[in-house]
Amino acid sequence: MVKVSAKDASGRRGVEFFTPGAADEKVMLAGSFNDWEPELMAYDPARGGHSVTLKLAPGEYEYKFVRGETWFQDDGNPRFASNDFGTLNSVVQVD
């Protein structure tokens, strides 16, 4: 699931990425906003999953979650795009 918040003074928006999962899982986020280098997400016990909030400039971004060796789409986001690996990336639009 992805949630975009209001613009800050720099014109960027906070974009929260969340995926359900267990506390003992290591879950990361990778996307066009970080050159597809997986970044660790924090576990949120109140929500039962992993989240991270990034400040992003307006634009369209593709991303995936990573658990172990498995890269997977955001099931809570219906927007996606094909990639060069024959799979799908999730897409978020930041206005």
N, C-alpha and C positions, 0 to 999 in steps of 0.2 A: 504494500500500500504506500502511496506517496501523497504528501499533503504540502501545498505551497502556501506560505504565509505572506503577509504584507511586505512591501518594499521598505528597505532601510534607507538611511541618508545617502548611501553610495549607489542606490538604484538596484541593489541586489535583493533577492528574496531568500528567506529561509525555506529550504526544501527538506522535509522530513521523510526519510525512507524507513519503512518498517516491514518486517517479515516475522510471522510466528515461528517459534522454535523453543527448544529446551535450553535451560541455563548452562548445561555442560557442553553445548555445541559452540563451535567457533564459526561465526558467520561474518562474511565480509561483503563489501559493496564495491563494484567496479563499473566504470562507465566512461563515456566520452569526456566527462568533466575532470577525470583524473588519469587520462591516458590508459585506461583499462588496467590500472594497477590496483589490485584489491586492497581495501582499507577495512580494518577491523570495526565492527559495529558493537555497541554496548548492549548487554542484556537488560531488559526492563521487566522486573518481576511482576509489576502491577499489570502489565499488558500481556505477559507471557510470550515475549519475543524480543527481537534485536532491532535496535534503531540507531540512526545517526542523522543529524541535521547539518546540511551544508548551505553555505551562502553562495548562490549562483546568480550570474548575470542573466538578463533576458536571452532566451534562445531555446532551441530544442535539443534535448539530451537523451542519449540512449544509455541503458544500464542493465546490469544483471546482479543478482545475489550469488555468493559463492559459499558453499558449505563443503569442506573437505576438498575433493577434486571435482565436485559437481557444480557447474554454473547453471543457474535456473532463473526463469522469468519471475516477475512480480505477479502472483496470482490475483492480487487486489487491484491491478491496473489493467484495464481493457485495451490500452494503447500499446501497439508493438510494431516492430519493423524487422524485415528479414536482414540477416547478416551474411558475411562471406563464408561462414562455416555451415550454412544450410539450416541454421536454427533461427530463433527469434530473440530479439532484444526488446525489453520494455522501453517505453518512450515517455518522457515528461516534457511538457511545454511550460516554460517560465516566461510570463509576460511582463 
